[in-house]
Structures are given as C-alpha cells and as structure tokens.
Amino acid sequence: MPQMLNEQVRDARAGAALEALLQDIGFTLRLLRRAPGFTVVAIVTLALGIGANAAIFGVLKSVLLDALPYADADRLVHVFGPLSAGTVAEIRQRQRSFESIAAFTPFVDDAVYGSEDGPRSAQIAWVGPEFFHSLGVSPALGRTFKDNETASGLVPLSGGLLGSDTARVVVMTHAAWQRFFASSPGALGRDVRINGMARTVVGVLPPGFVGPMGAADFFLPFDLGPVVAVSRAVRRSTATSPGRRRRRRSHERSYGGPESRRLHDRRSAAEGGAAVRTGGRCLG
C-alpha cells in the first residue's frame, strides 16, 4: 500500500509526464543503437511513407481543392473530349445554360519567333475568339480577339495540311512580353514574325495567366466553322453504296481519305473539351 501511494504521488507531481517521455525516448534510442539495420529500414520506410503522402495530398489539393486561377472559377466547367468540331458546334447550338462556349486545342505548339537578334523558340496556343471572355480574363494591355480575326480551325487541327495559316493578330502572355519586349508598352500594335508570318500584337495578358492547355507565349485565334463543314462533307461523301465506295476508293486515297484521316486523328488527339460557367461560360 505505501509503495502504491508513493507511485501515485510521483505520477501526480509536476513534470512527471515529461520525465516519463524522456525515459521512453532514451530507451528507444538504446534499442535502435543495438539494431542499426532495423533502424535504417524503419527511418527509410517512414521517410518514403511521409513523402508519398505529402506528394499525393499536394496533387489532390491542386486538382480537387484549389480554385482555378480564373474569375468566378466555380462557374467554369471543362467538358473533356475527345470532342469533334461538330460536337462542339452542336453543344453551342443546343445548350441554354451557358453564357459562352469557347473551343481551344489542349496542347501548345512549338513555333519560331523572329526577333531582331535572330530566330528564337516560342510556344503558341490556338483558341477560339471567346476563349478569354469565357475564362473571365481581361488583358493587362490592349484587347483580345474579335470574331473576324480568326483563322480556319483546319490549320491547328490538321497541322496545316488542310488550310493556310491566316491568323494576323496575336495576344501574348505577360511573361512573353517581358522576355521578348522587355515590358515595353510599344509592343502593342507592333508586327512580330511567328513561323515566318507577320502578325500584329493586339493585347498582353495579366501576370501569372496560364491557360488550361499549359504555358504558352502567344495565343492565335481560330474558328471551328470550316472544320464542321469539312466533317459534314466527309460524312456525306462516305454515306454511299458499297459499289460507289469501291469506285471512289482510289480518289479518296489521293484526296479525301488521307486528309480526312489526318484531320480526324489530329482532332481526336487535340480537341479537349468545353469548360463552362454554369449560368455562365463554357470552354471546349
């Protein structure tokens, strides 16, 4: 009984918990010193487990928890593909819930920027004229695209096989403005050569903007209307009898077939989807 009373008094006195913790730590260190192999395995296992959990949480946080870096991000919806140009056109015609729908190619292309110091590498992205409005992004300088400034969507989606590059205006990112023009306001309205063609800079985007297709230096406008027309023409030309298809086979190989397949393959890989602001804007 006196021994039990002494233990209770010892446990109740100030600092008893800390003393017990220090004793446990000392005992653990002595055990680990006696088994160095087990110690190394335990430390490595703990490090890998903690690192993997931290990495997974970081990815989930950025994908699921963090808001998109755009205005009213909770109203944006991204409709993933592969989506054909005709599907995007039908969504645009039939939907009643979205303020705007914008198409874009979900990748960036390598390009050559012709500077005064010689050719330099750059990244370009093709977007519909409604793209920046749909994201709620306003330029830091200048303006974005107008509907009458677009090139045919056959250019980016077929790699230039089915159409000529007629995009004469570009919008550049803030990083590209600093990199190529040293943040000079005189960049607006200036003609720049991208892929050997003169194009006019009409706007500079705000700092930190990155599109859903990834980091780009210049944005070029395109219109999916011609792609829809070609797709429908291809569907009509293939809706023939087996006999007529056999007679047309050689002609399709030299014209419609290969080009249509290249367009379809490129488009299937290229066209992402549509991002939408409910009651608001949609990207495709």
C-alpha positions as CSV (number, residue, x, y, z in Angstrom):
1,M,0.0,0.0,0.0
2,P,2.7,2.6,0.9
3,Q,4.5,1.7,-2.4
4,M,1.3,2.3,-4.4
5,L,0.8,5.6,-2.6
6,N,4.3,6.6,-3.5
7,E,3.8,5.8,-7.2
8,Q,0.6,7.8,-7.3
9,V,2.3,10.8,-5.6
10,R,5.2,10.6,-8.1
11,D,2.8,10.4,-11.1
12,A,0.8,13.4,-9.8
13,R,3.8,15.7,-9.2
14,A,4.7,18.4,-11.8
15,G,6.9,17.2,-14.7
16,A,6.2,13.5,-14.2
17,A,4.8,13.1,-17.8
18,L,7.8,14.8,-19.3
19,E,10.2,12.6,-17.2
20,A,8.4,9.5,-18.4
21,L,8.6,10.7,-22.1
22,L,12.3,11.3,-21.8
23,Q,12.8,7.9,-20.3
24,D,10.9,6.3,-23.2
25,I,12.9,8.2,-25.7
26,G,16.2,7.1,-24.1
27,F,15.1,3.5,-24.0
28,T,14.1,3.7,-27.7
29,L,17.4,5.2,-28.7
30,R,19.3,2.4,-26.9
31,L,17.2,-0.2,-28.7
32,L,17.8,1.4,-32.1
33,R,21.6,1.6,-31.4
34,R,21.6,-2.1,-30.8
35,A,19.9,-2.9,-34.1
36,P,21.3,-0.4,-36.7
37,G,19.9,-2.4,-39.7
38,F,16.4,-2.2,-38.3
39,T,16.9,1.5,-37.6
40,V,17.8,2.3,-41.2
41,V,14.9,0.3,-42.6
42,A,12.5,2.0,-40.2
43,I,13.7,5.5,-41.0
44,V,13.7,4.9,-44.8
45,T,10.2,3.4,-44.6
46,L,8.9,6.4,-42.6
47,A,10.6,8.9,-44.9
48,L,9.1,7.2,-48.0
49,G,5.6,7.0,-46.5
50,I,5.6,10.6,-45.3
51,G,7.0,11.8,-48.7
52,A,4.4,9.8,-50.7
53,N,1.5,11.0,-48.6
54,A,2.7,14.6,-48.9
55,A,3.0,14.3,-52.7
56,I,-0.4,12.7,-53.1
57,F,-2.0,15.3,-50.9
58,G,-0.3,18.1,-52.9
59,V,-1.7,16.7,-56.2
60,L,-5.2,16.2,-54.8
61,K,-5.2,19.7,-53.3
62,S,-4.2,21.3,-56.5
63,V,-6.6,19.3,-58.6
64,L,-9.6,19.0,-56.3
65,L,-9.4,21.6,-53.6
66,D,-7.7,24.7,-55.0
67,A,-9.8,27.0,-57.1
68,L,-8.9,27.6,-60.7
69,P,-6.9,30.8,-61.3
70,Y,-9.7,32.4,-63.2
71,A,-12.5,34.8,-62.3
72,D,-15.7,33.1,-60.9
73,A,-13.9,29.7,-61.1
74,D,-16.9,28.0,-59.5
75,R,-18.9,28.7,-62.7
76,L,-16.4,27.2,-65.1
77,V,-17.0,23.7,-66.4
78,H,-14.4,21.8,-68.6
79,V,-16.1,19.3,-71.0
80,F,-13.4,16.8,-71.8
81,G,-13.0,15.0,-75.1
82,P,-12.2,13.8,-77.5
83,L,-14.8,16.1,-79.0
84,S,-15.2,16.6,-82.7
85,A,-15.7,20.1,-84.1
86,G,-19.3,19.1,-84.9
87,T,-19.9,18.1,-81.3
88,V,-18.7,21.5,-80.1
89,A,-20.9,23.2,-82.6
90,E,-23.9,21.2,-81.5
91,I,-23.3,22.0,-77.9
92,R,-23.1,25.6,-78.8
93,Q,-26.4,25.4,-80.7
94,R,-28.4,23.3,-78.2
95,Q,-27.3,24.5,-74.8
96,R,-29.3,27.0,-72.8
97,S,-27.3,27.2,-69.6
98,F,-24.0,28.7,-70.6
99,E,-23.2,32.4,-71.1
100,S,-20.5,31.4,-73.6
101,I,-18.6,28.5,-75.0
102,A,-15.1,28.6,-76.3
103,A,-13.0,25.9,-78.1
104,F,-9.3,25.5,-77.7
105,T,-6.6,23.0,-78.6
106,P,-5.4,21.4,-75.3
107,F,-1.8,21.5,-76.2
108,V,0.8,24.1,-77.2
109,D,2.8,24.0,-80.4
110,D,6.5,24.9,-80.9
111,A,7.0,28.0,-83.0
112,V,9.8,30.2,-84.2
113,Y,9.7,33.9,-83.2
114,G,11.7,36.1,-85.5
115,S,13.4,38.6,-83.2
116,E,15.9,41.3,-84.1
117,D,18.6,39.1,-82.6
118,G,17.7,36.1,-84.8
119,P,15.2,33.3,-84.5
120,R,14.1,32.3,-81.0
121,S,11.9,29.4,-79.9
122,A,8.4,30.1,-78.6
123,Q,5.2,28.3,-77.7
124,I,1.9,29.1,-79.3
125,A,-1.7,28.0,-78.5
126,W,-4.8,28.2,-80.7
127,V,-8.0,29.3,-79.1
128,G,-11.5,30.4,-80.1
129,P,-12.2,34.2,-80.0
130,E,-14.5,33.7,-77.0
131,F,-11.7,32.0,-75.0
132,F,-10.6,34.8,-72.8
133,H,-14.1,36.1,-72.2
134,S,-15.2,32.6,-71.2
135,L,-12.3,32.4,-68.7
136,G,-13.2,35.9,-67.4
137,V,-9.7,37.1,-68.2
138,S,-9.1,40.8,-69.2
139,P,-5.9,41.9,-70.8
140,A,-3.4,44.0,-68.9
141,L,-2.8,45.9,-72.1
142,G,-4.7,46.2,-75.3
143,R,-7.6,43.8,-76.1
144,T,-8.3,40.2,-77.0
145,F,-9.6,38.7,-80.3
146,K,-12.5,39.8,-82.4
147,D,-14.7,37.3,-84.3
148,N,-13.5,38.5,-87.7
149,E,-9.8,37.9,-86.9
150,T,-9.8,34.1,-86.8
151,A,-8.0,31.7,-89.0
152,S,-9.7,28.4,-90.1
153,G,-9.7,25.7,-87.4
154,L,-8.3,23.4,-90.1
155,V,-4.9,25.0,-89.5
156,P,-4.2,23.9,-85.9
157,L,-6.3,20.7,-86.0
158,S,-4.6,19.3,-89.2
159,G,-1.2,20.7,-88.6
160,G,-1.6,23.0,-91.6
161,L,-2.5,20.2,-94.0
162,L,-6.0,21.4,-94.8
163,G,-5.7,25.1,-94.6
164,S,-3.4,28.1,-94.8
165,D,-2.4,30.0,-91.7
166,T,-4.2,33.3,-91.9
167,A,-4.0,34.4,-88.3
168,R,-2.8,38.0,-88.5
169,V,-3.2,39.0,-84.8
170,V,-1.8,37.6,-81.6
171,V,-2.2,38.0,-77.9
172,M,0.9,37.4,-75.8
173,T,1.3,36.4,-72.2
174,H,2.9,38.8,-69.6
175,A,6.0,36.5,-69.4
176,A,6.4,36.7,-73.2
177,W,6.0,40.5,-73.1
178,Q,8.9,40.7,-70.6
179,R,11.0,38.1,-72.4
180,F,10.7,39.4,-75.9
181,F,9.9,43.1,-75.5
182,A,11.4,43.9,-72.1
183,S,8.0,45.1,-70.9
184,S,7.9,47.9,-73.5
185,P,4.4,49.4,-74.0
186,G,5.4,49.9,-77.6
187,A,4.9,46.2,-78.2
188,L,1.1,46.9,-78.7
189,G,0.4,47.3,-82.4
190,R,3.8,46.0,-83.4
191,D,4.2,43.4,-86.1
192,V,6.0,40.3,-85.0
193,R,7.1,37.3,-87.1
194,I,5.9,34.0,-85.8
195,N,6.6,31.0,-88.0
196,G,7.8,33.4,-90.7
197,M,4.5,35.3,-90.9
198,A,3.9,38.9,-89.8
199,R,1.3,39.2,-87.1
200,T,0.1,42.2,-85.0
201,V,0.2,42.2,-81.2
202,V,-3.2,43.3,-80.0
203,G,-3.0,42.5,-76.3
204,V,-0.9,41.5,-73.3
205,L,-2.4,39.2,-70.7
206,P,-2.2,39.8,-66.9
207,P,0.8,38.4,-65.0
208,G,0.6,34.8,-64.0
209,F,-2.1,33.7,-66.5
210,V,-1.7,30.1,-67.7
211,G,-4.3,28.6,-70.0
212,P,-5.8,25.1,-69.5
213,M,-3.6,23.8,-72.3
214,G,-0.4,24.8,-70.5
215,A,2.1,27.7,-70.6
216,A,2.2,29.5,-74.0
217,D,3.9,32.7,-75.2
218,F,1.4,33.7,-77.9
219,F,-2.2,32.9,-78.5
220,L,-3.7,32.7,-82.0
221,P,-7.4,32.8,-82.9
222,F,-9.2,30.1,-84.9
223,D,-12.7,29.3,-85.9
224,L,-14.2,25.8,-85.9
225,G,-16.8,26.6,-88.6
226,P,-14.7,25.4,-91.5
227,V,-13.9,22.2,-89.6
228,V,-17.6,21.5,-89.1
229,A,-18.2,22.0,-92.8
230,V,-15.4,19.6,-93.8
231,S,-16.6,17.0,-91.3
232,R,-20.1,17.0,-92.6
233,A,-18.9,16.9,-96.2
234,V,-16.8,13.8,-95.3
235,R,-19.7,12.1,-93.7
236,R,-21.9,12.8,-96.7
237,S,-19.3,11.5,-99.1
238,T,-18.9,8.2,-97.2
239,A,-22.7,7.6,-97.0
240,T,-22.8,5.8,-100.3
241,S,-23.4,2.3,-101.5
242,P,-20.6,-0.3,-101.4
243,G,-20.3,-0.2,-105.1
244,R,-19.8,3.5,-105.3
245,R,-17.4,3.4,-102.3
246,R,-15.2,0.9,-104.2
247,R,-15.2,3.2,-107.3
248,R,-14.3,6.2,-105.2
249,R,-11.6,4.4,-103.2
250,S,-8.7,5.5,-105.4
251,H,-9.9,9.1,-105.4
252,E,-10.3,9.1,-101.6
253,R,-6.8,7.8,-101.1
254,S,-5.4,10.7,-103.1
255,Y,-7.7,13.4,-101.6
256,G,-10.5,12.9,-99.2
257,G,-9.4,9.8,-97.4
258,P,-5.9,10.5,-96.1
259,E,-6.6,14.2,-95.4
260,S,-9.8,13.3,-93.6
261,R,-8.0,10.7,-91.5
262,R,-5.2,13.1,-90.7
263,L,-7.7,15.7,-89.7
264,H,-9.7,13.2,-87.6
265,D,-6.6,11.7,-85.9
266,R,-5.2,15.1,-85.1
267,R,-8.5,16.4,-83.9
268,S,-9.2,13.3,-81.7
269,A,-5.9,13.9,-80.0
270,A,-6.1,17.6,-80.0
271,E,-9.6,18.7,-79.0
272,G,-10.1,18.7,-75.3
273,G,-13.5,19.7,-74.2
274,A,-15.5,22.5,-73.0
275,A,-15.2,24.5,-69.8
276,V,-18.4,26.1,-68.7
277,R,-19.6,28.7,-66.3
278,T,-23.0,27.5,-65.2
279,G,-25.3,30.2,-65.9
280,G,-22.1,31.4,-67.3
281,R,-19.2,30.4,-69.6
282,C,-18.1,27.2,-71.2
283,L,-14.7,26.2,-72.7
284,G,-14.4,23.5,-75.3
